[in-house]
């Protein structure tokens, strides 16, 4: 039987801040290496064309902890040993082909603008795409500074064209050699609570009605009746893994609850158990043998609710995103992509 050993990259415990200046990233682009970038729209718009894709965010976890920057750019370099890559833009009509577009051996990195139609389409429909889960897909949902939500549209950038979009998705499909394999790690500090079982009569990001232990009721009224801490996500088992669905808002006047990811019918959800110490929980949830990641992202809700400014969140440098992709859309998780020798 073949065994796999972990490879080193350049962004796990680098010992230095992970943000780069526009001039530094410009030099990296000039080498022709494929890059995954994250930064503010103003910073990314100053970069030259090249082999890169990017999504907007101004929040990051570096070696010195969480930070906000409108000028720094986070860089994940695709390893030199890859055999090839291609950059593809997707609309809602073409997005279902992403798995078939992915290489037979390799991985894909997908970026979706928060609140866009492609964001909704992937979140709700990805599990029905042909080849879903058979090929590794990771990525993130781009965002904007929190005060700008609703006023400024999150963007993706296609480095080949130098153009940005608030309505399209962009992906980098990367082909690996035969002796290497991509592995997705999902670090989730939340566990299902011991409370009520919640089901929903319809899927989606917006919910009014639900059933609590089989009894129909209004979801907003239920959350108010149990004095729910909406910083805690709903949790459920998707194919044996605990997945979070985070609560965006509860409008008690209209009795409508908005979520950061869709819920699905036929799935039982519970409110997650409280987490006493986020940073310690991240450290404990990481694999005992810490390996370098080709890609890493962490959720803006973890950043906010755990007050991660100045804290390292398990010593993992990462961009802070408005949704994480590990095959499907996730919330309040840390996602890492690791390459192994086989």
C-alpha positions in Angstrom: 0.0 0.0 0.0 1.3 3.5 -0.8 1.7 6.0 2.0 1.5 9.7 1.8 3.9 12.2 3.4 3.2 15.9 3.8 4.9 18.5 1.8 6.1 21.9 2.9 4.8 25.2 1.5 5.4 28.7 2.6 2.5 30.0 4.6 2.0 27.8 7.7 4.3 29.1 10.5 6.3 31.5 8.4 7.4 33.6 11.3 6.7 36.8 9.4 3.6 38.7 8.5 1.9 37.2 5.5 0.8 40.5 3.9 2.8 41.9 1.0 3.0 45.3 -0.6 1.7 46.1 -4.1 5.3 46.4 -5.3 6.2 43.0 -3.8 3.2 41.3 -5.4 3.9 43.0 -8.7 7.3 41.3 -8.7 5.8 37.9 -7.9 3.4 38.3 -10.8 6.2 39.1 -13.1 7.8 35.6 -12.4 4.7 34.0 -14.1 4.0 31.8 -11.1 0.3 31.1 -10.5 -0.9 33.0 -7.4 -4.0 33.2 -5.2 -4.4 36.7 -3.8 -6.7 38.5 -1.3 -6.8 42.2 -0.5 -8.9 45.3 -0.8 -10.4 46.3 -4.2 -8.2 49.4 -4.3 -5.0 47.3 -3.7 -5.9 44.5 -6.2 -6.9 47.0 -8.9 -3.3 48.3 -9.0 -1.8 44.9 -9.9 -0.6 44.0 -13.4 -2.1 41.2 -15.5 -0.8 37.8 -14.9 -1.4 34.3 -13.7 -3.5 35.1 -10.6 -7.0 35.2 -9.3 -8.2 37.2 -6.3 -11.1 38.1 -4.0 -11.7 41.2 -1.9 -11.2 41.2 1.8 -9.4 43.5 4.2 -9.1 41.1 7.1 -6.2 38.7 7.7 -4.5 36.4 10.2 -0.7 36.8 10.2 2.0 35.6 12.5 1.3 38.6 14.7 -2.4 37.9 14.8 -5.5 39.2 13.2 -5.2 42.5 11.3 -7.2 44.9 9.1 -5.4 46.3 6.1 -6.6 48.2 3.0 -3.1 48.2 1.4 -1.6 44.8 2.1 -2.1 41.8 -0.1 -2.2 38.2 1.1 -0.5 35.7 -1.2 -0.7 32.0 -1.5 1.8 30.6 -4.1 0.9 27.6 -6.1 3.8 25.1 -5.7 6.4 24.9 -8.5 5.9 21.1 -9.0 2.3 21.5 -10.4 2.0 20.3 -14.0 -0.3 23.0 -15.2 -3.2 25.3 -14.4 -6.0 27.2 -16.0 -8.2 30.2 -15.0 -11.9 30.1 -15.7 -14.7 32.6 -15.0 -18.2 31.3 -14.3 -21.7 32.7 -14.5 -24.7 31.1 -12.9 -25.3 29.3 -16.2 -21.8 27.8 -16.5 -21.0 27.2 -12.8 -22.5 23.6 -12.8 -19.6 22.6 -15.1 -16.9 23.4 -12.5 -16.4 19.8 -11.4 -16.1 18.5 -14.9 -13.7 21.4 -15.8 -11.5 20.4 -12.8 -8.4 18.2 -13.6 -8.6 14.5 -13.2 -5.8 14.8 -10.6 -5.3 18.1 -8.8 -7.5 20.7 -7.2 -9.5 23.8 -7.9 -9.8 27.1 -6.0 -13.1 28.9 -6.5 -13.9 32.5 -5.5 -17.5 33.8 -5.2 -18.5 37.4 -4.5 -20.6 37.6 -1.4 -24.3 38.2 -2.0 -24.1 37.5 -5.7 -26.3 35.2 -7.7 -23.3 32.8 -8.3 -22.7 32.7 -4.5 -26.3 31.7 -3.9 -26.3 29.2 -6.8 -23.2 27.4 -5.6 -24.3 27.3 -2.0 -27.7 25.8 -2.9 -26.9 23.6 -5.9 -23.3 22.5 -5.7 -24.2 19.1 -4.2 -26.1 18.3 -7.4 -23.2 19.2 -9.8 -21.9 16.2 -11.7 -18.7 15.1 -10.0 -19.3 16.9 -6.8 -16.9 15.7 -4.0 -15.0 13.5 -6.4 -12.5 16.3 -7.1 -11.1 18.7 -4.4 -12.6 22.2 -4.6 -11.7 24.8 -2.0 -12.0 28.6 -2.0 -13.7 31.5 -0.4 -16.4 34.1 -0.6 -15.1 37.6 -1.1 -16.2 40.5 1.1 -15.7 44.1 2.0 -14.9 46.0 5.3 -17.8 45.5 7.7 -19.0 49.1 7.6 -19.2 48.9 3.8 -21.6 45.8 3.7 -24.6 46.8 1.6 -22.9 49.9 0.2 -19.9 48.4 -1.6 -20.0 45.2 -3.7 -17.5 42.4 -3.0 -15.4 41.5 -6.1 -13.4 38.8 -7.7 -10.5 39.5 -10.0 -9.3 37.6 -13.0 -5.6 38.3 -13.3 -5.4 37.2 -16.9 -7.7 40.0 -18.0 -7.0 42.4 -15.1 -10.8 42.8 -14.7 -13.0 42.5 -11.6 -16.6 41.4 -11.3 -19.3 41.5 -8.6 -21.4 39.0 -10.5 -19.1 36.3 -11.8 -17.1 33.6 -10.0 -13.5 32.8 -10.9 -11.6 29.5 -10.4 -8.0 28.3 -10.8 -7.9 24.6 -11.8 -4.5 23.1 -10.9 -3.1 19.8 -12.2 -0.8 17.8 -9.9 1.8 15.2 -10.9 1.0 11.5 -10.4 3.0 11.3 -7.2 1.1 14.0 -5.3 -2.4 14.3 -3.9 -4.5 17.2 -2.6 -6.2 16.9 0.8 -8.8 19.3 2.2 -8.8 20.0 6.0 -11.8 21.5 7.7 -11.1 22.8 11.2 -14.5 23.4 12.9 -14.4 24.4 16.6 -18.1 23.9 17.0 -19.9 20.8 18.1 -23.7 20.1 18.0 -25.4 21.3 21.2 -27.8 19.1 23.2 -30.9 21.2 22.5 -33.9 20.9 20.2 -33.9 19.2 16.8 -34.7 21.8 14.1 -35.9 21.0 10.6 -37.1 23.2 7.8 -39.9 22.7 5.2 -37.9 24.5 2.4 -34.2 25.0 1.6 -32.6 28.4 1.4 -30.8 31.4 3.0 -34.0 32.9 4.4 -36.3 31.1 6.7 -39.7 31.7 8.4 -41.1 28.4 9.3 -39.4 25.4 11.0 -40.3 22.4 13.1 -38.9 22.0 16.6 -38.8 18.3 17.6 -41.4 17.7 15.0 -43.7 20.6 16.0 -44.2 23.4 13.4 -43.4 27.0 14.6 -41.9 30.2 13.4 -38.1 30.1 13.5 -37.6 33.7 14.6 -40.1 33.3 17.4 -38.4 30.1 18.5 -34.9 31.7 18.7 -36.4 34.5 20.8 -38.2 32.1 23.1 -35.0 30.2 23.9 -32.9 33.4 24.1 -30.6 31.9 21.4 -27.0 33.3 21.1 -27.0 33.9 17.4 -23.2 34.0 17.4 -23.5 30.2 17.6 -24.3 28.5 14.3 -26.8 25.8 13.5 -24.9 22.5 13.2 -25.8 19.4 11.2 -24.3 16.2 9.9 -23.6 16.4 6.1 -22.2 13.1 4.9 -20.8 12.4 8.4 -19.1 15.8 8.9 -20.4 18.5 11.2 -21.2 21.6 9.1 -22.2 25.0 10.4 -24.9 27.3 9.1 -24.4 30.7 10.6 -27.2 33.1 11.5 -27.0 36.5 9.8 -30.0 38.3 11.4 -33.3 37.8 13.2 -36.1 40.2 12.3 -38.6 39.8 15.1 -41.0 42.3 13.4 -41.3 40.3 10.2 -40.5 37.0 11.8 -37.8 36.3 9.2 -34.3 34.8 9.8 -31.5 35.3 7.4 -28.6 32.8 7.2 -25.1 33.0 5.8 -25.5 29.6 4.1 -28.6 27.7 3.1 -30.3 25.0 5.2 -31.7 22.0 3.5 -34.9 19.9 3.9 -34.6 16.4 5.4 -31.6 17.5 7.6 -31.8 17.9 11.4 -30.1 21.0 12.9 -29.2 21.9 16.4 -27.7 25.1 17.8 -24.0 24.6 18.5 -22.6 24.2 22.0 -20.8 27.3 23.3 -17.0 27.7 22.8 -15.2 29.0 25.8 -11.9 29.9 24.2 -11.8 30.2 20.4 -8.0 30.4 20.1 -7.5 27.3 22.3 -10.2 25.5 20.4 -8.6 26.2 17.1 -5.2 24.9 18.3 -6.8 21.8 19.7 -8.8 21.1 16.5 -5.7 21.3 14.2 -4.0 18.1 13.2 -1.4 16.9 15.7 1.2 16.9 12.9 1.0 20.4 11.6 1.8 20.6 7.9 2.1 23.6 5.6 -0.9 24.6 3.6 -1.0 25.7 -0.1 -4.2 27.6 0.8 -5.9 28.6 4.0 -8.9 30.8 4.9 -10.9 31.5 8.0 -14.3 33.0 8.5 -15.1 36.6 9.3 -17.5 35.5 12.0 -14.7 33.7 13.8 -12.7 36.9 13.5 -15.5 39.0 14.9 -17.0 36.8 17.6 -13.6 35.5 18.9 -12.1 39.0 18.8 -9.2 37.6 16.8 -7.5 41.0 16.2 -4.0 40.5 17.5 -4.7 36.7 18.1 -3.3 33.9 15.9 -6.3 31.5 15.8 -4.3 28.4 16.1 -1.1 29.8 14.6 -2.5 29.5 11.0 -1.9 32.5 8.8 -4.9 32.9 6.5 -7.1 35.3 4.7 -10.4 36.2 6.5 -13.3 35.4 4.3 -17.1 35.8 4.1 -17.7 32.1 3.6 -15.4 29.1 3.0 -15.5 26.5 0.4 -14.5 22.9 1.0 -16.5 21.2 -1.7 -19.6 23.0 -0.5 -20.1 26.4 1.1 -19.2 26.5 4.8 -19.5 29.0 7.7 -17.4 29.7 10.8 -14.7 27.2 9.8 -11.0 27.3 8.9 -10.3 25.5 5.6 -6.8 24.4 4.5 -5.5 22.7 1.4 -2.5 20.4 1.9 -0.5 18.6 -0.7 1.0 15.2 0.1 3.6 13.0 -1.6 2.2 9.5 -2.4 
